[in-house]
Amino acid sequence: MAKILEAQNRLFKNMFVCKKCQTKMKADPQKILKGKVKCRKCQKKSFRPLKKK
């Protein structure tokens, strides 16, 4: 199965997952590193990158 670059970017680029409630969120990586982004559900600031399937 061929991987389409546009689809990969849409699904995985700038996507992060909250470490507490596993909510997916799109955000700028620099803001994530600086701690300026909060989770919509639990208001925590700890995120990890989305794992590719």
Secondary structure, DSSP 8 states (H G I E B T S, - for coil): ----HHHHHHHHTTEEEETTT--EEE--HHHHHHT----TTT----EEE----
